[in-house]
Amino acid sequence: QVQLVESGGGLVQPGGSLRLSCTGSGLTFDGYAMAWFRQAPGKEREGVSCISKSGTTPYYANSVKGRITISRDNAKNTIYLQMNNLKPEDTAMYYCAAGVSPRRWPFCSLGREDVNYWGQGTQVTVSS
């Protein structure tokens, strides 16, 4: 079965950094565009960043612009989200997602319709 497993979340102080990882199995990894979503309690799940199958032209939500970098290593079936200068409003459960045939780009900015698979999430808490 397809699995996406996130890691790297935790508690960090404002201004700190984290690197999230997501490793896929049971799927042809380079056949999927990948994304990171996040969801805070009481809020909608929102797309944070997505990256194409080849790794070109990444997308970043305005809320994280300049503070995060998405990357992928298809040889390791893994994507990463490097997060710097974290803010309390970044606190959320972060989910890895895979989409085999996005109808438009950036697919993670337009809802969840193009997501085929979800990870279980990793919690990021930014607090003093």
Helices and strands as residue ranges (DSSP letters): E 3-7, E 10-12, E 18-25, G 29-31, E 33-39, E 46-51, E 59-60, G 62-64, E 68-73, G 74-76, E 78-83, G 88-90, E 92-99, G 107-109, E 117-118, E 122-126
